[in-house]
Amino acid sequence: MSALAAVSGSVASIGYGLAAIGPGIGVGLIFGNGVQAMARQPEAAGLIRSNMFIGFALTEALALIGIVMPFVYGQ
């Protein structure tokens, strides 16, 4: 039986591409909801903005861990 398709190259890069979808969606939700919250309560914009950046940093850390793991576990 012959294979219909073969994967060539680094499978880790395909895995990271799939893993980057989650943090990308998370960053979009964080900033979208942060802007919406600041529009609803402008007097709390400073607190909302600081929490928004903390959430962004934690979400982006997942993406950075995802880009390092193929190098750690790769061949």
PDB file of N, CA, C and O in Angstrom, chain B, residues numbered from 101:
ATOM      1  N   MET B 101       0.845  -1.175   0.000  1.00  0.00           N
ATOM      2  CA  MET B 101       0.000   0.000   0.000  1.00  0.00           C
ATOM      3  C   MET B 101       0.895   1.244   0.000  1.00  0.00           C
ATOM      4  O   MET B 101       1.834   1.323   0.791  1.00  0.00           O
ATOM      5  N   SER B 102       0.623   2.189  -0.853  1.00  0.00           N
ATOM      6  CA  SER B 102       1.436   3.393  -0.935  1.00  0.00           C
ATOM      7  C   SER B 102       0.767   4.543  -0.173  1.00  0.00           C
ATOM      8  O   SER B 102      -0.455   4.616  -0.040  1.00  0.00           O
ATOM      9  N   ALA B 103       1.622   5.424   0.312  1.00  0.00           N
ATOM     10  CA  ALA B 103       1.099   6.589   1.033  1.00  0.00           C
ATOM     11  C   ALA B 103       0.654   7.650   0.032  1.00  0.00           C
ATOM     12  O   ALA B 103       1.332   7.891  -0.967  1.00  0.00           O
ATOM     13  N   LEU B 104      -0.467   8.270   0.297  1.00  0.00           N
ATOM     14  CA  LEU B 104      -0.978   9.300  -0.615  1.00  0.00           C
ATOM     15  C   LEU B 104      -0.268  10.629  -0.423  1.00  0.00           C
ATOM     16  O   LEU B 104      -0.107  11.393  -1.375  1.00  0.00           O
ATOM     17  N   ALA B 105       0.155  10.910   0.799  1.00  0.00           N
ATOM     18  CA  ALA B 105       0.833  12.172   1.066  1.00  0.00           C
ATOM     19  C   ALA B 105       1.956  11.910   2.056  1.00  0.00           C
ATOM     20  O   ALA B 105       1.823  11.084   2.959  1.00  0.00           O
ATOM     21  N   ALA B 106       3.033  12.602   1.884  1.00  0.00           N
ATOM     22  CA  ALA B 106       4.171  12.458   2.791  1.00  0.00           C
ATOM     23  C   ALA B 106       4.456  13.819   3.424  1.00  0.00           C
ATOM     24  O   ALA B 106       4.346  14.862   2.779  1.00  0.00           O
ATOM     25  N   VAL B 107       4.819  13.779   4.680  1.00  0.00           N
ATOM     26  CA  VAL B 107       5.173  15.017   5.385  1.00  0.00           C
ATOM     27  C   VAL B 107       6.679  15.144   5.352  1.00  0.00           C
ATOM     28  O   VAL B 107       7.397  14.266   5.829  1.00  0.00           O
ATOM     29  N   SER B 108       7.150  16.233   4.794  1.00  0.00           N
ATOM     30  CA  SER B 108       8.589  16.464   4.779  1.00  0.00           C
ATOM     31  C   SER B 108       8.885  17.746   5.549  1.00  0.00           C
ATOM     32  O   SER B 108       8.060  18.658   5.604  1.00  0.00           O
ATOM     33  N   GLY B 109      10.053  17.800   6.132  1.00  0.00           N
ATOM     34  CA  GLY B 109      10.415  18.968   6.922  1.00  0.00           C
ATOM     35  C   GLY B 109      10.187  18.703   8.397  1.00  0.00           C
ATOM     36  O   GLY B 109      10.054  17.557   8.827  1.00  0.00           O
ATOM     37  N   SER B 110      10.146  19.746   9.140  1.00  0.00           N
ATOM     38  CA  SER B 110      10.022  19.635  10.586  1.00  0.00           C
ATOM     39  C   SER B 110       8.553  19.574  10.993  1.00  0.00           C
ATOM     40  O   SER B 110       7.783  20.494  10.719  1.00  0.00           O
ATOM     41  N   VAL B 111       8.183  18.501  11.637  1.00  0.00           N
ATOM     42  CA  VAL B 111       6.817  18.361  12.130  1.00  0.00           C
ATOM     43  C   VAL B 111       6.596  19.293  13.314  1.00  0.00           C
ATOM     44  O   VAL B 111       5.462  19.679  13.599  1.00  0.00           O
ATOM     45  N   ALA B 112       7.691  19.661  14.014  1.00  0.00           N
ATOM     46  CA  ALA B 112       7.587  20.569  15.154  1.00  0.00           C
ATOM     47  C   ALA B 112       7.082  21.943  14.717  1.00  0.00           C
ATOM     48  O   ALA B 112       6.350  22.595  15.461  1.00  0.00           O
ATOM     49  N   SER B 113       7.462  22.385  13.532  1.00  0.00           N
ATOM     50  CA  SER B 113       6.984  23.685  13.063  1.00  0.00           C
ATOM     51  C   SER B 113       5.492  23.646  12.767  1.00  0.00           C
ATOM     52  O   SER B 113       4.799  24.648  12.944  1.00  0.00           O
ATOM     53  N   ILE B 114       4.999  22.517  12.324  1.00  0.00           N
ATOM     54  CA  ILE B 114       3.556  22.378  12.116  1.00  0.00           C
ATOM     55  C   ILE B 114       2.844  22.405  13.458  1.00  0.00           C
ATOM     56  O   ILE B 114       1.788  23.023  13.598  1.00  0.00           O
ATOM     57  N   GLY B 115       3.423  21.734  14.442  1.00  0.00           N
ATOM     58  CA  GLY B 115       2.847  21.743  15.787  1.00  0.00           C
ATOM     59  C   GLY B 115       2.819  23.121  16.389  1.00  0.00           C
ATOM     60  O   GLY B 115       1.837  23.498  17.030  1.00  0.00           O
ATOM     61  N   TYR B 116       3.896  23.896  16.194  1.00  0.00           N
ATOM     62  CA  TYR B 116       3.893  25.248  16.737  1.00  0.00           C
ATOM     63  C   TYR B 116       2.877  26.113  16.015  1.00  0.00           C
ATOM     64  O   TYR B 116       2.227  26.947  16.645  1.00  0.00           O
ATOM     65  N   GLY B 117       2.727  25.940  14.743  1.00  0.00           N
ATOM     66  CA  GLY B 117       1.724  26.711  14.009  1.00  0.00           C
ATOM     67  C   GLY B 117       0.329  26.464  14.544  1.00  0.00           C
ATOM     68  O   GLY B 117      -0.477  27.389  14.649  1.00  0.00           O
ATOM     69  N   LEU B 118       0.045  25.218  14.882  1.00  0.00           N
ATOM     70  CA  LEU B 118      -1.252  24.906  15.479  1.00  0.00           C
ATOM     71  C   LEU B 118      -1.353  25.424  16.907  1.00  0.00           C
ATOM     72  O   LEU B 118      -2.423  25.846  17.344  1.00  0.00           O
ATOM     73  N   ALA B 119      -0.234  25.391  17.637  1.00  0.00           N
ATOM     74  CA  ALA B 119      -0.246  25.854  19.023  1.00  0.00           C
ATOM     75  C   ALA B 119      -0.349  27.374  19.115  1.00  0.00           C
ATOM     76  O   ALA B 119      -0.770  27.892  20.149  1.00  0.00           O
ATOM     77  N   ALA B 120       0.020  28.094  18.073  1.00  0.00           N
ATOM     78  CA  ALA B 120      -0.045  29.555  18.093  1.00  0.00           C
ATOM     79  C   ALA B 120      -1.465  30.068  17.902  1.00  0.00           C
ATOM     80  O   ALA B 120      -1.727  31.252  18.115  1.00  0.00           O
ATOM     81  N   ILE B 121      -2.373  29.205  17.507  1.00  0.00           N
ATOM     82  CA  ILE B 121      -3.764  29.628  17.321  1.00  0.00           C
ATOM     83  C   ILE B 121      -4.390  30.039  18.643  1.00  0.00           C
ATOM     84  O   ILE B 121      -5.099  31.043  18.711  1.00  0.00           O
ATOM     85  N   GLY B 122      -4.130  29.267  19.699  1.00  0.00           N
ATOM     86  CA  GLY B 122      -4.717  29.556  21.012  1.00  0.00           C
ATOM     87  C   GLY B 122      -4.313  30.903  21.576  1.00  0.00           C
ATOM     88  O   GLY B 122      -5.185  31.699  21.925  1.00  0.00           O
ATOM     89  N   PRO B 123      -3.007  31.193  21.681  1.00  0.00           N
ATOM     90  CA  PRO B 123      -2.611  32.519  22.170  1.00  0.00           C
ATOM     91  C   PRO B 123      -3.076  33.654  21.265  1.00  0.00           C
ATOM     92  O   PRO B 123      -3.364  34.750  21.746  1.00  0.00           O
ATOM     93  N   GLY B 124      -3.151  33.406  19.964  1.00  0.00           N
ATOM     94  CA  GLY B 124      -3.643  34.446  19.062  1.00  0.00           C
ATOM     95  C   GLY B 124      -5.094  34.803  19.343  1.00  0.00           C
ATOM     96  O   GLY B 124      -5.462  35.978  19.361  1.00  0.00           O
ATOM     97  N   ILE B 125      -5.903  33.798  19.558  1.00  0.00           N
ATOM     98  CA  ILE B 125      -7.308  34.043  19.909  1.00  0.00           C
ATOM     99  C   ILE B 125      -7.398  34.704  21.280  1.00  0.00           C
ATOM    100  O   ILE B 125      -8.207  35.608  21.489  1.00  0.00           O
ATOM    101  N   GLY B 126      -6.552  34.244  22.225  1.00  0.00           N
ATOM    102  CA  GLY B 126      -6.564  34.811  23.569  1.00  0.00           C
ATOM    103  C   GLY B 126      -6.203  36.281  23.596  1.00  0.00           C
ATOM    104  O   GLY B 126      -6.835  37.060  24.309  1.00  0.00           O
ATOM    105  N   VAL B 127      -5.197  36.674  22.830  1.00  0.00           N
ATOM    106  CA  VAL B 127      -4.796  38.085  22.779  1.00  0.00           C
ATOM    107  C   VAL B 127      -5.912  38.925  22.178  1.00  0.00           C
ATOM    108  O   VAL B 127      -6.182  40.031  22.645  1.00  0.00           O
ATOM    109  N   GLY B 128      -6.556  38.406  21.151  1.00  0.00           N
ATOM    110  CA  GLY B 128      -7.676  39.135  20.557  1.00  0.00           C
ATOM    111  C   GLY B 128      -8.823  39.329  21.532  1.00  0.00           C
ATOM    112  O   GLY B 128      -9.419  40.405  21.588  1.00  0.00           O
ATOM    113  N   LEU B 129      -9.135  38.295  22.299  1.00  0.00           N
ATOM    114  CA  LEU B 129     -10.203  38.417  23.298  1.00  0.00           C
ATOM    115  C   LEU B 129      -9.825  39.390  24.408  1.00  0.00           C
ATOM    116  O   LEU B 129     -10.664  40.171  24.857  1.00  0.00           O
ATOM    117  N   ILE B 130      -8.585  39.351  24.851  1.00  0.00           N
ATOM    118  CA  ILE B 130      -8.148  40.232  25.936  1.00  0.00           C
ATOM    119  C   ILE B 130      -8.280  41.688  25.523  1.00  0.00           C
ATOM    120  O   ILE B 130      -8.883  42.482  26.244  1.00  0.00           O
ATOM    121  N   PHE B 131      -7.727  42.048  24.377  1.00  0.00           N
ATOM    122  CA  PHE B 131      -7.757  43.452  23.970  1.00  0.00           C
ATOM    123  C   PHE B 131      -9.154  43.885  23.537  1.00  0.00           C
ATOM    124  O   PHE B 131      -9.546  45.027  23.779  1.00  0.00           O
ATOM    125  N   GLY B 132      -9.900  43.002  22.909  1.00  0.00           N
ATOM    126  CA  GLY B 132     -11.268  43.353  22.519  1.00  0.00           C
ATOM    127  C   GLY B 132     -12.145  43.630  23.721  1.00  0.00           C
ATOM    128  O   GLY B 132     -12.866  44.627  23.756  1.00  0.00           O
ATOM    129  N   ASN B 133     -12.087  42.746  24.712  1.00  0.00           N
ATOM    130  CA  ASN B 133     -12.893  42.955  25.912  1.00  0.00           C
ATOM    131  C   ASN B 133     -12.363  44.100  26.763  1.00  0.00           C
ATOM    132  O   ASN B 133     -13.133  44.780  27.442  1.00  0.00           O
ATOM    133  N   GLY B 134     -11.044  44.316  26.729  1.00  0.00           N
ATOM    134  CA  GLY B 134     -10.486  45.451  27.467  1.00  0.00           C
ATOM    135  C   GLY B 134     -10.960  46.783  26.911  1.00  0.00           C
ATOM    136  O   GLY B 134     -11.313  47.684  27.672  1.00  0.00           O
ATOM    137  N   VAL B 135     -10.970  46.914  25.607  1.00  0.00           N
ATOM    138  CA  VAL B 135     -11.454  48.151  24.985  1.00  0.00           C
ATOM    139  C   VAL B 135     -12.945  48.342  25.253  1.00  0.00           C
ATOM    140  O   VAL B 135     -13.401  49.460  25.496  1.00  0.00           O
ATOM    141  N   GLN B 136     -13.687  47.262  25.207  1.00  0.00           N
ATOM    142  CA  GLN B 136     -15.116  47.344  25.485  1.00  0.00           C
ATOM    143  C   GLN B 136     -15.363  47.756  26.940  1.00  0.00           C
ATOM    144  O   GLN B 136     -16.254  48.560  27.216  1.00  0.00           O
ATOM    145  N   ALA B 137     -14.578  47.208  27.862  1.00  0.00           N
ATOM    146  CA  ALA B 137     -14.737  47.573  29.271  1.00  0.00           C
ATOM    147  C   ALA B 137     -14.358  49.026  29.515  1.00  0.00           C
ATOM    148  O   ALA B 137     -15.000  49.702  30.319  1.00  0.00           O
ATOM    149  N   MET B 138     -13.324  49.520  28.834  1.00  0.00           N
ATOM    150  CA  MET B 138     -12.935  50.929  28.995  1.00  0.00           C
ATOM    151  C   MET B 138     -13.982  51.855  28.395  1.00  0.00           C
ATOM    152  O   MET B 138     -14.174  52.970  28.881  1.00  0.00           O
ATOM    153  N   ALA B 139     -14.654  51.409  27.354  1.00  0.00           N
ATOM    154  CA  ALA B 139     -15.712  52.230  26.770  1.00  0.00           C
ATOM    155  C   ALA B 139     -16.922  52.294  27.702  1.00  0.00           C
ATOM    156  O   ALA B 139     -17.609  53.315  27.751  1.00  0.00           O
ATOM    157  N   ARG B 140     -17.187  51.222  28.437  1.00  0.00           N
ATOM    158  CA  ARG B 140     -18.323  51.206  29.350  1.00  0.00           C
ATOM    159  C   ARG B 140     -18.047  51.986  30.630  1.00  0.00           C
ATOM    160  O   ARG B 140     -18.933  52.667  31.147  1.00  0.00           O
ATOM    161  N   GLN B 141     -16.813  51.887  31.147  1.00  0.00           N
ATOM    162  CA  GLN B 141     -16.449  52.582  32.379  1.00  0.00           C
ATOM    163  C   GLN B 141     -15.129  53.313  32.186  1.00  0.00           C
ATOM    164  O   GLN B 141     -14.075  52.780  32.533  1.00  0.00           O
ATOM    165  N   PRO B 142     -15.166  54.507  31.645  1.00  0.00           N
ATOM    166  CA  PRO B 142     -13.926  55.242  31.386  1.00  0.00           C
ATOM    167  C   PRO B 142     -13.156  55.604  32.656  1.00  0.00           C
ATOM    168  O   PRO B 142     -11.939  55.784  32.606  1.00  0.00           O
ATOM    169  N   GLU B 143     -13.843  55.712  33.789  1.00  0.00           N
ATOM    170  CA  GLU B 143     -13.146  56.076  35.020  1.00  0.00           C
ATOM    171  C   GLU B 143     -12.266  54.939  35.540  1.00  0.00           C
ATOM    172  O   GLU B 143     -11.366  55.184  36.343  1.00  0.00           O
ATOM    173  N   ALA B 144     -12.503  53.713  35.103  1.00  0.00           N
ATOM    174  CA  ALA B 144     -11.701  52.573  35.522  1.00  0.00           C
ATOM    175  C   ALA B 144     -10.699  52.162  34.449  1.00  0.00           C
ATOM    176  O   ALA B 144     -10.214  51.031  34.463  1.00  0.00           O
ATOM    177  N   ALA B 145     -10.384  53.054  33.528  1.00  0.00           N
ATOM    178  CA  ALA B 145      -9.524  52.702  32.393  1.00  0.00           C
ATOM    179  C   ALA B 145      -8.120  52.301  32.842  1.00  0.00           C
ATOM    180  O   ALA B 145      -7.526  51.392  32.261  1.00  0.00           O
ATOM    181  N   GLY B 146      -7.583  52.961  33.863  1.00  0.00           N
ATOM    182  CA  GLY B 146      -6.233  52.627  34.320  1.00  0.00           C
ATOM    183  C   GLY B 146      -6.137  51.214  34.866  1.00  0.00           C
ATOM    184  O   GLY B 146      -5.214  50.474  34.526  1.00  0.00           O
ATOM    185  N   LEU B 147      -7.084  50.838  35.708  1.00  0.00           N
ATOM    186  CA  LEU B 147      -7.097  49.494  36.282  1.00  0.00           C
ATOM    187  C   LEU B 147      -7.341  48.439  35.200  1.00  0.00           C
ATOM    188  O   LEU B 147      -6.704  47.386  35.195  1.00  0.00           O
ATOM    189  N   ILE B 148      -8.253  48.727  34.302  1.00  0.00           N
ATOM    190  CA  ILE B 148      -8.561  47.785  33.218  1.00  0.00           C
ATOM    191  C   ILE B 148      -7.342  47.602  32.323  1.00  0.00           C
ATOM    192  O   ILE B 148      -7.022  46.486  31.914  1.00  0.00           O
ATOM    193  N   ARG B 149      -6.669  48.704  32.023  1.00  0.00           N
ATOM    194  CA  ARG B 149      -5.493  48.640  31.145  1.00  0.00           C
ATOM    195  C   ARG B 149      -4.376  47.824  31.789  1.00  0.00           C
ATOM    196  O   ARG B 149      -3.736  47.016  31.116  1.00  0.00           O
ATOM    197  N   SER B 150      -4.134  48.025  33.082  1.00  0.00           N
ATOM    198  CA  SER B 150      -3.068  47.264  33.736  1.00  0.00           C
ATOM    199  C   SER B 150      -3.408  45.771  33.784  1.00  0.00           C
ATOM    200  O   SER B 150      -2.541  44.930  33.549  1.00  0.00           O
ATOM    201  N   ASN B 151      -4.648  45.447  34.084  1.00  0.00           N
ATOM    202  CA  ASN B 151      -5.052  44.031  34.064  1.00  0.00           C
ATOM    203  C   ASN B 151      -4.997  43.451  32.660  1.00  0.00           C
ATOM    204  O   ASN B 151      -4.692  42.273  32.478  1.00  0.00           O
ATOM    205  N   MET B 152      -5.291  44.280  31.673  1.00  0.00           N
ATOM    206  CA  MET B 152      -5.249  43.833  30.294  1.00  0.00           C
ATOM    207  C   MET B 152      -3.814  43.479  29.888  1.00  0.00           C
ATOM    208  O   MET B 152      -3.597  42.482  29.200  1.00  0.00           O
ATOM    209  N   PHE B 153      -2.850  44.273  30.300  1.00  0.00           N
ATOM    210  CA  PHE B 153      -1.463  43.995  29.946  1.00  0.00           C
ATOM    211  C   PHE B 153      -0.907  42.795  30.711  1.00  0.00           C
ATOM    212  O   PHE B 153      -0.066  42.068  30.183  1.00  0.00           O
ATOM    213  N   ILE B 154      -1.360  42.581  31.933  1.00  0.00           N
ATOM    214  CA  ILE B 154      -0.957  41.384  32.667  1.00  0.00           C
ATOM    215  C   ILE B 154      -1.496  40.140  31.975  1.00  0.00           C
ATOM    216  O   ILE B 154      -0.777  39.153  31.822  1.00  0.00           O
ATOM    217  N   GLY B 155      -2.744  40.180  31.559  1.00  0.00           N
ATOM    218  CA  GLY B 155      -3.322  39.060  30.824  1.00  0.00           C
ATOM    219  C   GLY B 155      -2.626  38.824  29.497  1.00  0.00           C
ATOM    220  O   GLY B 155      -2.433  37.682  29.081  1.00  0.00           O
ATOM    221  N   PHE B 156      -2.250  39.915  28.831  1.00  0.00           N
ATOM    222  CA  PHE B 156      -1.522  39.792  27.571  1.00  0.00           C
ATOM    223  C   PHE B 156      -0.173  39.126  27.787  1.00  0.00           C
ATOM    224  O   PHE B 156       0.222  38.261  27.005  1.00  0.00           O
ATOM    225  N   ALA B 157       0.541  39.518  28.842  1.00  0.00           N
ATOM    226  CA  ALA B 157       1.860  38.940  29.112  1.00  0.00           C
ATOM    227  C   ALA B 157       1.752  37.448  29.414  1.00  0.00           C
ATOM    228  O   ALA B 157       2.574  36.660  28.947  1.00  0.00           O
ATOM    229  N   LEU B 158       0.747  37.056  30.189  1.00  0.00           N
ATOM    230  CA  LEU B 158       0.584  35.640  30.505  1.00  0.00           C
ATOM    231  C   LEU B 158       0.191  34.832  29.275  1.00  0.00           C
ATOM    232  O   LEU B 158       0.650  33.702  29.104  1.00  0.00           O
ATOM    233  N   THR B 159      -0.642  35.393  28.430  1.00  0.00           N
ATOM    234  CA  THR B 159      -1.051  34.695  27.215  1.00  0.00           C
ATOM    235  C   THR B 159       0.105  34.595  26.229  1.00  0.00           C
ATOM    236  O   THR B 159       0.278  33.572  25.567  1.00  0.00           O
ATOM    237  N   GLU B 160       0.885  35.647  26.136  1.00  0.00           N
ATOM    238  CA  GLU B 160       2.018  35.640  25.213  1.00  0.00           C
ATOM    239  C   GLU B 160       3.116  34.699  25.704  1.00  0.00           C
ATOM    240  O   GLU B 160       3.884  34.171  24.901  1.00  0.00           O
ATOM    241  N   ALA B 161       3.193  34.490  27.012  1.00  0.00           N
ATOM    242  CA  ALA B 161       4.168  33.536  27.549  1.00  0.00           C
ATOM    243  C   ALA B 161       3.872  32.131  27.040  1.00  0.00           C
ATOM    244  O   ALA B 161       4.795  31.350  26.806  1.00  0.00           O
ATOM    245  N   LEU B 162       2.597  31.803  26.867  1.00  0.00           N
ATOM    246  CA  LEU B 162       2.247  30.493  26.310  1.00  0.00           C
ATOM    247  C   LEU B 162       2.779  30.347  24.884  1.00  0.00           C
ATOM    248  O   LEU B 162       3.250  29.276  24.501  1.00  0.00           O
ATOM    249  N   ALA B 163       2.703  31.409  24.112  1.00  0.00           N
ATOM    250  CA  ALA B 163       3.205  31.352  22.743  1.00  0.00           C
ATOM    251  C   ALA B 163       4.726  31.217  22.734  1.00  0.00           C
ATOM    252  O   ALA B 163       5.279  30.500  21.900  1.00  0.00           O
ATOM    253  N   LEU B 164       5.402  31.895  23.649  1.00  0.00           N
ATOM    254  CA  LEU B 164       6.863  31.794  23.700  1.00  0.00           C
ATOM    255  C   LEU B 164       7.300  30.408  24.166  1.00  0.00           C
ATOM    256  O   LEU B 164       8.294  29.874  23.675  1.00  0.00           O
ATOM    257  N   ILE B 165       6.571  29.829  25.100  1.00  0.00           N
ATOM    258  CA  ILE B 165       6.877  28.457  25.510  1.00  0.00           C
ATOM    259  C   ILE B 165       6.654  27.514  24.335  1.00  0.00           C
ATOM    260  O   ILE B 165       7.417  26.568  24.142  1.00  0.00           O
ATOM    261  N   GLY B 166       5.623  27.767  23.560  1.00  0.00           N
ATOM    262  CA  GLY B 166       5.336  26.929  22.398  1.00  0.00           C
ATOM    263  C   GLY B 166       6.396  27.021  21.324  1.00  0.00           C
ATOM    264  O   GLY B 166       6.625  26.048  20.607  1.00  0.00           O
ATOM    265  N   ILE B 167       7.048  28.161  21.192  1.00  0.00           N
ATOM    266  CA  ILE B 167       8.090  28.273  20.168  1.00  0.00           C
ATOM    267  C   ILE B 167       9.403  27.651  20.646  1.00  0.00           C
ATOM    268  O   ILE B 167      10.237  27.285  19.818  1.00  0.00           O
ATOM    269  N   VAL B 168       9.605  27.522  21.949  1.00  0.00           N
ATOM    270  CA  VAL B 168      10.830  26.947  22.477  1.00  0.00           C
ATOM    271  C   VAL B 168      10.755  25.421  22.533  1.00  0.00           C
ATOM    272  O   VAL B 168      11.766  24.748  22.332  1.00  0.00           O
ATOM    273  N   MET B 169       9.594  24.878  22.798  1.00  0.00           N
ATOM    274  CA  MET B 169       9.461  23.432  22.989  1.00  0.00           C
ATOM    275  C   MET B 169       9.899  22.592  21.788  1.00  0.00           C
ATOM    276  O   MET B 169      10.500  21.539  22.002  1.00  0.00           O
ATOM    277  N   PRO B 170       9.637  22.988  20.543  1.00  0.00           N
ATOM    278  CA  PRO B 170      10.165  22.169  19.427  1.00  0.00           C
ATOM    279  C   PRO B 170      11.685  22.072  19.432  1.00  0.00           C
ATOM    280  O   PRO B 170      12.235  21.060  18.999  1.00  0.00           O
ATOM    281  N   PHE B 171      12.373  23.107  19.913  1.00  0.00           N
ATOM    282  CA  PHE B 171      13.825  23.054  19.971  1.00  0.00           C
ATOM    283  C   PHE B 171      14.303  22.183  21.134  1.00  0.00           C
ATOM    284  O   PHE B 171      15.347  21.536  21.044  1.00  0.00           O
ATOM    285  N   VAL B 172      13.538  22.172  22.219  1.00  0.00           N
ATOM    286  CA  VAL B 172      13.916  21.372  23.375  1.00  0.00           C
ATOM    287  C   VAL B 172      13.706  19.891  23.088  1.00  0.00           C
ATOM    288  O   VAL B 172      14.585  19.076  23.367  1.00  0.00           O
ATOM    289  N   TYR B 173      12.545  19.536  22.533  1.00  0.00           N
ATOM    290  CA  TYR B 173      12.201  18.148  22.305  1.00  0.00           C
ATOM    291  C   TYR B 173      12.501  17.681  20.884  1.00  0.00           C
ATOM    292  O   TYR B 173      12.277  16.519  20.546  1.00  0.00           O
ATOM    293  N   GLY B 174      13.007  18.590  20.055  1.00  0.00           N
ATOM    294  CA  GLY B 174      13.305  18.227  18.667  1.00  0.00           C
ATOM    295  C   GLY B 174      14.530  17.327  18.562  1.00  0.00           C
ATOM    296  O   GLY B 174      15.181  17.011  19.558  1.00  0.00           O
ATOM    297  N   GLN B 175      14.813  16.939  17.377  1.00  0.00           N
ATOM    298  CA  GLN B 175      15.927  15.996  17.174  1.00  0.00           C
ATOM    299  C   GLN B 175      17.208  16.708  16.965  1.00  0.00           C
ATOM    300  O   GLN B 175      18.245  16.072  16.779  1.00  0.00           O
TER     301      GLN B 175
END
